Amino acid sequence: MIEEIESPYLNDEINLSRTTPFHVFIEVMKVTAWKRFAHHPTCSQYKNHYYSIGKLKLCVGCTSLYSSIILSLIIYMTIPSIFKTIPLILGILFLYGCFSALIHFVVRPSTKLMKTIFRSSAGIGLGAYLALIFYLRLWWLQIILFLLLLAGFVVYGLIRGKGHNQKKCCTCPLHTAEIPCNPVKNTNIKVRKLNELVASQLREKNSSE
């Protein structure tokens, strides 16, 4: 039912307490925040794709992946005596991360918990890969492994495809409602209105001078 879907993209109205350039800039940052941090529209259709911390929305996949990479790197670097002398451990952890990423890609879990588990596991593996590059003392092998890592990110992006994070919008009943829900269009209109507001104020100021 359309009534059951909650979406912040059903209108393009802007509400500002003050219309100074600073307040407009802050509003633009708020309006476009979902693109930078949530990576998915922040409607109820995508509730399992982002964490809510107050008004801030964070992408489940990216937050789980990068936080686990950072935490695992801290561990790997804090006790180098183990991982540096036995690099096989890092190799095993990397394969574990690859396996988790593969399972995630095939199964495509829908719950936030399972997404967090699989992405965190992948992050542990990527952290191990980066630590392995750091601990190796053969510069040419370090370069090869780093280039393979970059290639992996590129291939992953191509496999996901453009617009992957908004697939649910195509079949959402709000997409064809009387007032259609279009997150990208709605956001662009709001940003344009905010920019026009600043431009009009600047024109008025210049004309008065």
N, C-alpha and C positions, 0 to 999 in steps of 0.2 A: 504494500500500500504506500502511496505517495506520502500520506500523512506521517508514516513511521520513520521517514528519512529526514534527518536533521542536517541542514546545509547552510553555511554562512554565505553562499554565493547566489542567493536568490534575488539580490538587489545590488545596485551599484552606487548606493547612497554613501556619502561621506559625512562624518560627524566630528567636528573639531571644536574643542573648547576655546581655542585661540587660533588665529590664522597667520601667525608669524612664520617665517621660513623655517625656524627650528621645529615648531610644532608640526608643520607640514612634512618635514624630513622624517620626523619620528613616526608619523602616521604612514608614510610610504614604507618605512622599514617594517611596520606592523602588518601592513596589507600584503607585502611580498614575503613575509617571514616563512610562510608555508613552503615556498619554493626552495628556500635556502636550507631550512632545518627539517621540515616534515617530509619533503620530497614527494608527498602525496597530498591531494586535497584533504582538508581537515573536516570532512563531513562524516556522518555516522557510517557511511558505506566503507570507509577506510579506517575504522576505529582500531582494528587489529594491526594497522601498519604504522602507528605512531604512539609515542608515550606523551602523556599530558602532564606537564609540570607547571601548575598554575595555568596561565594563558599561553605558555610556551609549548609548542608541539615539536617533538623530536622523532625522526625516522627510526623505527625499531631496528631495521637492518644495519644502517650506518652506525647508529649509537652502539649497538652490541658489537659490531665488527671492530670499529676503531678503538673503543674502550678496552676490549680484550687484547688487541694488538699492543696497546700502550702498557697495560698491566703485565702482560706476559713478557714484554721486552724488559720491563723493570726487574722482573724475577730472573730472567736469563742473564742480565747484566750484573745483578746483585751477587749472584753466586756463580761466577765464571769458572771456578775450579771444576765444577761438574760438567757443564756444557762445553767448555773449551777443550777439555781433555777427552771427552767422549761425545764428539759431534754427531755420532749415530743417533743419540737421543733427540737431537734437534731434527734430524732427518725423519725419524719416526713420528714426531709431533707434527711435522709439516705434512706427512702423508695422512695423518689423522685429520688435519684441517682440510685437506683436499677431499677426503672421503666424505666429511661432513658437508662441504660445499656441494658435492655431487648429489648427495642424498637430498639436500635442501632443494636443489634445482629440479630433481626428478619428482619428489613427493609434493613440493610446494605447499608446506603446512599453512593452514589458515589461522591458527591460534597465535596470539602474541607470545605466549610462553615458548612454544616450539620454535618459532622464528628466532627468539632470543637465544635459545640453546644452540641451534644450528649455526647461527651467525657468530656467536661467541666462540664456538669450537673452530670455525673457520679462521677467526681472528687469532686464536692460539697458534694455529698452524702457520699463518702468515708472519706472526711474531717470531716463530722459530726459524722461518726462512730468512728473515731479515737478520736475526742473530747469527745464523750460519754464515751469511755473507760477511758480516762484521768480523767473525772469528777466523775466517779463512785468511791465509797469508799469501795466497797467490792472486796478484792483482788482476790477471787476465781472467781467472775463474770468477772473481768477484764481479767483473764487468759483465761476463756472460750470464751469470745468475741474475744480475740486476736487470739486464735487457730482457731476459725471459719473464721476469716479474712484470715489467711494463707491457710486454706482449700479451701476457695473461689478462691484464686489466682491459686492454683494448679488445681482445677477443670476447671477454665477458660482456663488455658494453655492447658489442655488435650482436651477440646472441640475445641479450635482453631486448634490444631494439628500442627505437624512439617511441615515446609515449607509453612505455610499459607501466609506468607508475600511475597511469590514469585509465587503465583498461576497464575498470568497473563503470566509468562514466558512459561508455558506449551503450551499455544495456540498462543504465539507471533510468527509471521512469521519470525522474525530474529533468532528464535531458530533453524530453519532448513535452514537458508540461507547458501550461499556458504562459507561465513565466519560466523559461528554461534555465536550468542550472548549468553554467559554463565557468568553471573555476578560472581558467586562463583568461578568457574574455572579460569576466567580471573584474579580475585583478588589474588587467591592463586599462580598463575604463576608469577604475578608481585612481590609478596612478596618473592617468592623463588629466583627470579632473583636478587632482591635487597640483600638478604642474601648471595647469592653466590658472589655477587660483593664485599661485605665486607670481606668474607672469602678469596677470591683470593688476595685482597690487604694485608690482614694479612699474607698470605703465602709468598707473595713477600717481605714483610718487614722482616719476619723471615729469609728468605733465604739470603737476602742482609746482614743481621747482622752475 
